[in-house]
Each structure stands twice: as C-alpha cells, then as structure tokens.
Amino acid sequence: MVRDPSDAPLGPGDILVAPTTDPGWTPLLLTAGGLVAETGAVTAHGLTVAREYGIPAVICVPAATTHIREGQLITVDGAAGTVTLGS
C-alpha cells in the first residue's frame, strides 16, 4: 500500500495499491504490474494511464489500503473489475 508517491518502495511488477492517484503517481505506473485504487472514475488519471501502459487496474475498491497487506499476493483483473486476495 502506498499513500505518497514520493516514498513508494514499488518494484517492477508490483501492484500499486493506493487511496487515489493523480499525475504525480505516473512514474510509479511505469514499473507497476497493476493498480488498485480506493477512489476514481472511468476517466480518472490512474485508470487512464494504466490503460495506456497496458496494465490491469481496478478502481473504487473500498478500504483496499486496509484489507490488502504489504507483500500479499493478489490478482487484479481489470476486464472483470475484480481484485482477488491470496494468502
């Protein structure tokens, strides 16, 4: 979970889990394997950039930053709009 893009320990292929995104998050999406955000809309910046970069994204996931733990395996299916938690 990342709350501030300036201090994000995001490695290549990691899923970015954030409360919201704006243009300041764009550099993180270059290396992210996917995006899960608690807020957003179909025209939201993070979702638009994710589509452009070809990474799966799911927005409007209530309490994602609370329920998804650091290092937890998750599956992000942008086409279905689902996030599946692993162990």
The first five atom37 places (N, CA, C, CB, O) and aatype in JSON, in Angstrom:
{
  "aatype": [12, 19, 1, 3, 14, 15, 3, 0, 14, 10, 7, 14, 7, 3, 9, 10, 19, 0, 14, 16, 16, 3, 14, 7, 17, 16, 14, 10, 10, 10, 16, 0, 7, 7, 10, 19, 0, 6, 16, 7, 0, 19, 16, 0, 8, 7, 10, 16, 19, 0, 1, 6, 18, 7, 9, 14, 0, 19, 9, 4, 19, 14, 0, 0, 16, 16, 8, 9, 1, 6, 7, 5, 10, 9, 16, 19, 3, 7, 0, 0, 7, 16, 19, 16, 10, 7, 15],
  "atom_mask": [
    [1, 1, 1, 1, 1],
    [1, 1, 1, 1, 1],
    [1, 1, 1, 1, 1],
    [1, 1, 1, 1, 1],
    [1, 1, 1, 1, 1],
    [1, 1, 1, 1, 1],
    [1, 1, 1, 1, 1],
    [1, 1, 1, 1, 1],
    [1, 1, 1, 1, 1],
    [1, 1, 1, 1, 1],
    [1, 1, 1, 0, 1],
    [1, 1, 1, 1, 1],
    [1, 1, 1, 0, 1],
    [1, 1, 1, 1, 1],
    [1, 1, 1, 1, 1],
    [1, 1, 1, 1, 1],
    [1, 1, 1, 1, 1],
    [1, 1, 1, 1, 1],
    [1, 1, 1, 1, 1],
    [1, 1, 1, 1, 1],
    [1, 1, 1, 1, 1],
    [1, 1, 1, 1, 1],
    [1, 1, 1, 1, 1],
    [1, 1, 1, 0, 1],
    [1, 1, 1, 1, 1],
    [1, 1, 1, 1, 1],
    [1, 1, 1, 1, 1],
    [1, 1, 1, 1, 1],
    [1, 1, 1, 1, 1],
    [1, 1, 1, 1, 1],
    [1, 1, 1, 1, 1],
    [1, 1, 1, 1, 1],
    [1, 1, 1, 0, 1],
    [1, 1, 1, 0, 1],
    [1, 1, 1, 1, 1],
    [1, 1, 1, 1, 1],
    [1, 1, 1, 1, 1],
    [1, 1, 1, 1, 1],
    [1, 1, 1, 1, 1],
    [1, 1, 1, 0, 1],
    [1, 1, 1, 1, 1],
    [1, 1, 1, 1, 1],
    [1, 1, 1, 1, 1],
    [1, 1, 1, 1, 1],
    [1, 1, 1, 1, 1],
    [1, 1, 1, 0, 1],
    [1, 1, 1, 1, 1],
    [1, 1, 1, 1, 1],
    [1, 1, 1, 1, 1],
    [1, 1, 1, 1, 1],
    [1, 1, 1, 1, 1],
    [1, 1, 1, 1, 1],
    [1, 1, 1, 1, 1],
    [1, 1, 1, 0, 1],
    [1, 1, 1, 1, 1],
    [1, 1, 1, 1, 1],
    [1, 1, 1, 1, 1],
    [1, 1, 1, 1, 1],
    [1, 1, 1, 1, 1],
    [1, 1, 1, 1, 1],
    [1, 1, 1, 1, 1],
    [1, 1, 1, 1, 1],
    [1, 1, 1, 1, 1],
    [1, 1, 1, 1, 1],
    [1, 1, 1, 1, 1],
    [1, 1, 1, 1, 1],
    [1, 1, 1, 1, 1],
    [1, 1, 1, 1, 1],
    [1, 1, 1, 1, 1],
    [1, 1, 1, 1, 1],
    [1, 1, 1, 0, 1],
    [1, 1, 1, 1, 1],
    [1, 1, 1, 1, 1],
    [1, 1, 1, 1, 1],
    [1, 1, 1, 1, 1],
    [1, 1, 1, 1, 1],
    [1, 1, 1, 1, 1],
    [1, 1, 1, 0, 1],
    [1, 1, 1, 1, 1],
    [1, 1, 1, 1, 1],
    [1, 1, 1, 0, 1],
    [1, 1, 1, 1, 1],
    [1, 1, 1, 1, 1],
    [1, 1, 1, 1, 1],
    [1, 1, 1, 1, 1],
    [1, 1, 1, 0, 1],
    [1, 1, 1, 1, 1]
  ],
  "atom_positions": [
    [[0.83, -1.16, 0.0], [0.0, 0.0, 0.0], [0.89, 1.24, 0.0], [-0.95, -0.01, 1.2], [1.88, 1.31, 0.73]],
    [[0.52, 2.2, -0.83], [1.3, 3.42, -0.95], [0.38, 4.61, -0.71], [1.99, 3.52, -2.33], [-0.69, 4.71, -1.31]],
    [[0.8, 5.5, 0.16], [-0.01, 6.7, 0.43], [0.61, 7.95, -0.18], [-0.17, 6.89, 1.93], [-0.09, 8.95, -0.39]],
    [[1.91, 7.91, -0.47], [2.61, 9.06, -1.04], [3.55, 8.56, -2.13], [3.38, 9.86, 0.06], [4.42, 7.73, -1.85]],
    [[3.4, 9.04, -3.36], [4.23, 8.51, -4.44], [5.71, 8.87, -4.31], [3.73, 9.02, -5.75], [6.55, 8.24, -4.97]],
    [[6.05, 9.84, -3.49], [7.45, 10.24, -3.38], [8.3, 9.26, -2.58], [7.54, 11.6, -2.74], [9.53, 9.27, -2.7]],
    [[7.68, 8.41, -1.78], [8.46, 7.45, -0.98], [7.97, 6.02, -1.16], [8.4, 7.83, 0.49], [7.97, 5.22, -0.22]],
    [[7.57, 5.7, -2.37], [6.99, 4.38, -2.65], [8.08, 3.36, -2.94], [6.01, 4.45, -3.82], [8.88, 3.56, -3.86]],
    [[8.13, 2.26, -2.19], [9.09, 1.19, -2.46], [8.51, 0.19, -3.46], [9.48, 0.47, -1.16], [8.41, -1.0, -3.16]],
    [[8.15, 0.66, -4.64], [7.49, -0.18, -5.63], [8.52, -0.76, -6.59], [6.42, 0.62, -6.41], [9.25, -0.02, -7.25]],
    [[8.57, -2.08, -6.67], [9.49, -2.74, -7.57], [8.8, -3.11, -8.87], [0.0, 0.0, 0.0], [7.57, -3.08, -8.95]],
    [[9.57, -3.48, -9.89], [8.99, -3.87, -11.17], [7.98, -5.01, -11.01], [10.09, -4.29, -12.15], [8.29, -6.03, -10.4]],
    [[6.79, -4.83, -11.54], [5.76, -5.84, -11.48], [4.9, -5.81, -10.23], [0.0, 0.0, 0.0], [3.89, -6.5, -10.17]],
    [[5.28, -5.02, -9.22], [4.47, -4.91, -8.01], [3.13, -4.25, -8.34], [5.21, -4.1, -6.91], [3.03, -3.45, -9.27]],
    [[2.11, -4.6, -7.58], [0.8, -3.98, -7.74], [0.75, -2.73, -6.87], [-0.36, -4.98, -7.38], [1.01, -2.8, -5.66]],
    [[0.42, -1.61, -7.46], [0.28, -0.36, -6.73], [-1.11, -0.32, -6.1], [0.52, 0.87, -7.66], [-2.11, -0.32, -6.81]],
    [[-1.16, -0.28, -4.78], [-2.42, -0.17, -4.04], [-2.39, 1.19, -3.36], [-2.61, -1.36, -2.99], [-1.53, 1.45, -2.52]],
    [[-3.34, 2.05, -3.72], [-3.32, 3.43, -3.23], [-4.73, 3.94, -2.97], [-2.61, 4.34, -4.24], [-5.69, 3.43, -3.53]],
    [[-4.84, 4.95, -2.11], [-6.17, 5.52, -1.87], [-6.72, 6.21, -3.12], [-6.1, 6.52, -0.71], [-7.92, 6.12, -3.39]],
    [[-5.86, 6.87, -3.86], [-6.24, 7.57, -5.08], [-4.97, 7.83, -5.88], [-7.0, 8.92, -4.77], [-3.87, 7.6, -5.38]],
    [[-5.1, 8.3, -7.09], [-3.92, 8.67, -7.88], [-4.17, 10.0, -8.58], [-3.57, 7.56, -8.92], [-5.32, 10.41, -8.78]],
    [[-3.09, 10.66, -8.93], [-3.13, 11.89, -9.72], [-1.87, 11.88, -10.58], [-3.21, 13.19, -8.8], [-1.13, 10.9, -10.53]],
    [[-1.59, 12.92, -11.37], [-0.41, 12.87, -12.24], [0.91, 12.59, -11.53], [-0.3, 14.17, -12.96], [1.84, 12.08, -12.16]],
    [[1.03, 12.9, -10.24], [2.26, 12.62, -9.5], [2.56, 11.13, -9.35], [0.0, 0.0, 0.0], [3.68, 10.76, -9.02]],
    [[1.58, 10.29, -9.58], [1.74, 8.85, -9.46], [2.22, 8.2, -10.77], [0.43, 8.22, -9.02], [2.59, 7.02, -10.77]],
    [[2.22, 8.93, -11.86], [2.56, 8.37, -13.17], [3.89, 7.63, -13.2], [2.59, 9.48, -14.2], [3.94, 6.53, -13.76]],
    [[4.98, 8.16, -12.62], [6.24, 7.4, -12.66], [6.14, 6.01, -12.04], [7.32, 8.19, -11.96], [6.81, 5.09, -12.5]],
    [[5.32, 5.86, -11.01], [5.16, 4.54, -10.38], [4.46, 3.56, -11.31], [4.38, 4.66, -9.07], [4.75, 2.37, -11.31]],
    [[3.53, 4.08, -12.11], [2.78, 3.21, -13.01], [3.66, 2.69, -14.16], [1.58, 3.96, -13.58], [3.29, 1.72, -14.82]],
    [[4.8, 3.33, -14.4], [5.73, 2.84, -15.43], [6.27, 1.46, -15.09], [6.88, 3.81, -15.6], [6.52, 0.65, -15.99]],
    [[6.47, 1.18, -13.8], [7.03, -0.11, -13.39], [6.02, -1.04, -12.75], [8.17, 0.1, -12.45], [6.3, -2.22, -12.55]],
    [[4.84, -0.52, -12.41], [3.84, -1.33, -11.72], [3.29, -2.43, -12.61], [2.7, -0.45, -11.24], [3.24, -2.31, -13.83]],
    [[2.89, -3.52, -11.97], [2.25, -4.62, -12.68], [0.75, -4.48, -12.7], [0.0, 0.0, 0.0], [0.06, -5.24, -13.38]],
    [[0.23, -3.51, -11.94], [-1.21, -3.27, -11.88], [-1.51, -2.17, -10.89], [0.0, 0.0, 0.0], [-0.64, -1.72, -10.15]],
    [[-2.77, -1.75, -10.88], [-3.21, -0.68, -9.99], [-4.52, -1.06, -9.32], [-3.37, 0.64, -10.77], [-5.44, -1.54, -9.97]],
    [[-4.59, -0.83, -8.01], [-5.82, -0.95, -7.25], [-5.96, 0.37, -6.49], [-5.81, -2.21, -6.27], [-5.07, 0.75, -5.74]],
    [[-7.08, 1.06, -6.69], [-7.3, 2.34, -6.01], [-8.66, 2.35, -5.32], [-7.2, 3.51, -7.01], [-9.62, 1.76, -5.8]],
    [[-8.7, 3.03, -4.19], [-9.94, 3.1, -3.42], [-10.96, 4.04, -4.07], [-9.65, 3.56, -2.0], [-12.16, 3.85, -3.9]],
    [[-10.49, 5.04, -4.8], [-11.38, 6.0, -5.44], [-11.07, 6.09, -6.92], [-11.25, 7.39, -4.78], [-10.08, 5.53, -7.4]],
    [[-11.93, 6.79, -7.65], [-11.67, 7.0, -9.07], [-12.94, 6.99, -9.88], [0.0, 0.0, 0.0], [-14.04, 6.81, -9.35]],
    [[-12.77, 7.18, -11.16], [-13.86, 7.17, -12.13], [-13.29, 6.65, -13.44], [-14.51, 8.6, -12.29], [-12.07, 6.53, -13.58]],
    [[-14.14, 6.36, -14.4], [-13.65, 5.79, -15.67], [-12.7, 6.74, -16.38], [-14.82, 5.45, -16.58], [-11.92, 6.31, -17.23]],
    [[-12.77, 8.02, -16.06], [-11.85, 8.99, -16.68], [-10.75, 9.42, -15.72], [-12.63, 10.22, -17.16], [-10.03, 10.38, -16.0]],
    [[-10.6, 8.73, -14.6], [-9.59, 9.08, -13.6], [-8.19, 8.93, -14.18], [-9.73, 8.2, -12.35], [-7.95, 8.1, -15.06]],
    [[-7.28, 9.74, -13.68], [-5.92, 9.75, -14.21], [-5.25, 8.39, -14.11], [-5.09, 10.77, -13.47], [-4.7, 7.9, -15.1]],
    [[-5.27, 7.77, -12.95], [-4.59, 6.48, -12.78], [-5.12, 5.41, -13.7], [0.0, 0.0, 0.0], [-4.36, 4.64, -14.27]],
    [[-6.42, 5.35, -13.84], [-7.04, 4.36, -14.72], [-6.68, 4.61, -16.18], [-8.56, 4.36, -14.54], [-6.41, 3.68, -16.93]],
    [[-6.68, 5.87, -16.57], [-6.32, 6.23, -17.95], [-4.87, 5.85, -18.25], [-6.53, 7.73, -18.19], [-4.59, 5.27, -19.3]],
    [[-3.97, 6.17, -17.35], [-2.55, 5.85, -17.55], [-2.35, 4.34, -17.55], [-1.68, 6.5, -16.45], [-1.58, 3.82, -18.36]],
    [[-3.03, 3.63, -16.66], [-2.91, 2.17, -16.65], [-3.31, 1.58, -17.99], [-3.77, 1.57, -15.52], [-2.64, 0.69, -18.51]],
    [[-4.42, 2.07, -18.56], [-4.84, 1.59, -19.88], [-3.77, 1.88, -20.93], [-6.18, 2.25, -20.3], [-3.46, 1.02, -21.76]],
    [[-3.21, 3.07, -20.89], [-2.17, 3.44, -21.86], [-0.94, 2.55, -21.73], [-1.76, 4.9, -21.69], [-0.3, 2.21, -22.73]],
    [[-0.6, 2.17, -20.5], [0.58, 1.33, -20.26], [0.27, -0.16, -20.37], [1.15, 1.62, -18.9], [1.18, -0.99, -20.31]],
    [[-0.99, -0.5, -20.53], [-1.37, -1.91, -20.7], [-1.31, -2.72, -19.42], [0.0, 0.0, 0.0], [-1.06, -3.93, -19.46]],
    [[-1.52, -2.07, -18.28], [-1.52, -2.82, -17.02], [-2.95, -2.87, -16.47], [-0.55, -2.16, -15.97], [-3.73, -1.94, -16.68]],
    [[-3.29, -3.96, -15.78], [-4.65, -4.07, -15.24], [-4.86, -3.08, -14.1], [-4.92, -5.51, -14.75], [-3.95, -2.8, -13.32]],
    [[-6.07, -2.56, -14.03], [-6.4, -1.61, -12.97], [-7.85, -1.81, -12.53], [-6.18, -0.15, -13.43], [-8.73, -2.06, -13.35]],
    [[-8.07, -1.7, -11.23], [-9.41, -1.74, -10.66], [-9.5, -0.57, -9.69], [-9.71, -3.12, -9.94], [-8.65, -0.4, -8.82]],
    [[-10.53, 0.23, -9.86], [-10.73, 1.4, -9.01], [-12.0, 1.24, -8.19], [-10.79, 2.69, -9.85], [-12.78, 0.3, -8.4]],
    [[-12.2, 2.16, -7.26], [-13.38, 2.14, -6.39], [-13.45, 0.86, -5.56], [-14.66, 2.3, -7.22], [-14.5, 0.23, -5.44]],
    [[-12.31, 0.48, -5.0], [-12.23, -0.7, -4.14], [-12.2, -0.19, -2.7], [-10.95, -1.59, -4.47], [-11.15, 0.24, -2.21]],
    [[-13.35, -0.22, -2.01], [-13.41, 0.32, -0.65], [-12.4, -0.34, 0.29], [-14.81, 0.14, -0.09], [-12.28, -1.56, 0.34]],
    [[-11.68, 0.49, 1.03], [-10.72, 0.04, 2.05], [-9.62, -0.87, 1.5], [-11.46, -0.7, 3.14], [-9.08, -1.7, 2.23]],
    [[-9.27, -0.71, 0.23], [-8.21, -1.54, -0.35], [-6.91, -1.4, 0.42], [-7.99, -1.18, -1.82], [-6.2, -2.38, 0.63]],
    [[-6.59, -0.18, 0.83], [-5.33, 0.03, 1.55], [-5.35, -0.55, 2.96], [-5.01, 1.52, 1.61], [-4.31, -0.68, 3.6]],
    [[-6.52, -0.89, 3.43], [-6.66, -1.52, 4.75], [-6.65, -3.04, 4.64], [-7.96, -1.05, 5.43], [-6.03, -3.72, 5.45]],
    [[-7.34, -3.56, 3.63], [-7.5, -5.02, 3.51], [-6.34, -5.71, 2.79], [-8.78, -5.31, 2.77], [-6.09, -6.89, 3.03]],
    [[-5.64, -5.0, 1.92], [-4.51, -5.62, 1.2], [-3.23, -5.3, 1.96], [-4.42, -5.1, -0.29], [-2.89, -4.13, 2.17]],
    [[-2.54, -6.34, 2.38], [-1.31, -6.18, 3.16], [-0.08, -6.1, 2.25], [-1.16, -7.33, 4.15], [-0.08, -6.64, 1.15]],
    [[0.93, -5.42, 2.72], [2.2, -5.33, 2.02], [2.74, -6.74, 1.77], [3.22, -4.49, 2.82], [2.83, -7.53, 2.71]],
    [[3.1, -7.05, 0.54], [3.66, -8.36, 0.21], [2.63, -9.44, -0.06], [0.0, 0.0, 0.0], [2.99, -10.54, -0.47]],
    [[1.35, -9.14, 0.16], [0.3, -10.14, -0.08], [0.13, -10.37, -1.57], [-1.03, -9.68, 0.56], [0.17, -9.43, -2.36]],
    [[-0.07, -11.61, -1.96], [-0.33, -11.92, -3.35], [-1.78, -11.57, -3.68], [-0.05, -13.42, -3.65], [-2.7, -11.95, -2.95]],
    [[-1.96, -10.84, -4.77], [-3.31, -10.51, -5.24], [-3.35, -10.66, -6.74], [-3.71, -9.07, -4.82], [-2.33, -10.59, -7.43]],
    [[-4.56, -10.88, -7.25], [-4.78, -10.93, -8.69], [-5.69, -9.77, -9.05], [-5.39, -12.31, -9.13], [-6.76, -9.6, -8.47]],
    [[-5.26, -8.98, -10.02], [-6.02, -7.83, -10.48], [-6.52, -8.14, -11.89], [-5.16, -6.53, -10.45], [-5.73, -8.29, -12.82]],
    [[-7.83, -8.22, -12.04], [-8.45, -8.47, -13.34], [-9.19, -7.19, -13.75], [-9.43, -9.71, -13.29], [-10.33, -6.96, -13.35]],
    [[-8.52, -6.38, -14.55], [-9.1, -5.11, -14.98], [-10.31, -5.28, -15.85], [0.0, 0.0, 0.0], [-11.22, -4.44, -15.81]],
    [[-10.36, -6.33, -16.65], [-11.51, -6.56, -17.54], [-12.77, -6.89, -16.74], [-11.2, -7.69, -18.53], [-13.86, -6.43, -17.07]],
    [[-12.61, -7.68, -15.68], [-13.75, -8.07, -14.86], [-14.0, -7.08, -13.72], [-13.53, -9.46, -14.3], [-15.07, -7.08, -13.11]],
    [[-12.99, -6.24, -13.43], [-13.11, -5.3, -12.33], [-13.03, -5.96, -10.98], [0.0, 0.0, 0.0], [-13.71, -5.55, -10.03]],
    [[-12.18, -6.99, -10.87], [-12.07, -7.73, -9.62], [-10.65, -7.74, -9.08], [-12.56, -9.16, -9.8], [-9.67, -7.67, -9.84]],
    [[-10.55, -7.82, -7.77], [-9.28, -8.0, -7.08], [-9.46, -9.21, -6.18], [-8.84, -6.7, -6.26], [-10.34, -9.22, -5.32]],
    [[-8.62, -10.22, -6.37], [-8.7, -11.44, -5.57], [-7.51, -11.5, -4.65], [-8.76, -12.7, -6.47], [-6.36, -11.41, -5.08]],
    [[-7.8, -11.65, -3.36], [-6.73, -11.71, -2.37], [-6.19, -13.12, -2.25], [-7.24, -11.22, -1.02], [-6.95, -14.09, -2.2]],
    [[-4.88, -13.23, -2.21], [-4.23, -14.51, -1.97], [-3.79, -14.58, -0.53], [0.0, 0.0, 0.0], [-4.15, -13.72, 0.28]],
    [[-3.02, -15.58, -0.2], [-2.56, -15.7, 1.19], [-1.21, -15.07, 1.38], [-2.5, -17.16, 1.61], [-0.68, -15.08, 2.49]]
  ]
}
